[in-house]
């Protein structure tokens, strides 16, 4: 499976979101808010993009799961 540009962006944004939530949980530090401001327009855009990325990855993951067919492997005996 090859990843296209949208896939890479979605993965990157979802990782950023996961790291941000980890920082919030562990240290009560919101990296996005520290960079862009507390609930500024830019931080809200980042939050929306992270959420959309997660939904996109859920969609592509379920689509991929349906398209993969498990065929029995043949064993080559020499």
C-alpha positions in Angstrom: 0.0 0.0 0.0 1.4 3.3 -1.0 0.5 6.5 0.9 -0.5 9.6 -1.0 0.1 13.1 0.2 -3.3 13.4 1.9 -2.5 10.2 3.9 0.9 11.6 5.0 -0.8 14.9 6.1 -3.5 13.0 8.0 -0.9 10.8 9.8 1.2 13.8 10.7 -1.7 15.8 12.0 -3.0 12.9 14.0 0.4 12.3 15.5 0.6 16.0 16.4 -2.8 15.7 18.1 -1.8 12.6 20.0 1.4 14.2 21.2 -0.5 17.3 22.3 -3.0 15.2 24.2 -0.2 13.3 25.8 1.4 16.6 27.0 -2.0 17.8 28.3 -2.5 14.5 30.2 1.0 14.2 31.6 2.0 17.8 32.2 -1.1 19.9 31.8 0.7 21.6 28.9 -1.2 22.4 25.7 1.5 22.8 23.0 -1.0 24.0 20.3 -2.2 26.7 22.6 1.3 27.7 23.6 2.3 28.1 19.9 -0.9 29.7 18.5 -2.7 31.1 21.5 -5.5 29.9 23.7 -8.4 29.1 21.4 -7.2 31.6 18.8 -8.3 31.2 15.2 -5.1 29.3 14.3 -5.3 26.9 17.2 -9.0 26.2 16.4 -8.0 25.4 12.8 -5.3 23.0 14.0 -7.8 21.3 16.3 -10.3 20.9 13.5 -7.7 19.6 11.1 -6.5 17.1 13.6 -10.1 15.9 14.1 -10.7 15.7 10.4 -7.5 13.8 10.0 -8.6 11.2 12.6 -11.9 10.8 10.8 -10.1 10.4 7.5 -7.8 7.7 8.9 -10.8 5.9 10.4 -12.5 6.0 7.0 -9.5 4.8 5.1 -8.7 2.1 7.6 -12.2 0.6 7.4 -12.1 0.9 3.6 -8.7 -0.8 3.5 -9.9 -3.5 5.8 -12.7 -4.3 3.5 -10.5 -4.4 0.4 -7.9 -6.8 1.8 -8.6 -10.4 0.9 -6.7 -13.0 2.8 -5.7 -15.7 0.4 -4.1 -18.9 1.8 -0.4 -18.9 1.3 1.1 -21.7 -0.7 4.1 -23.3 0.7 6.9 -24.1 -1.6 8.7 -27.3 -0.7 12.1 -28.0 -2.2 
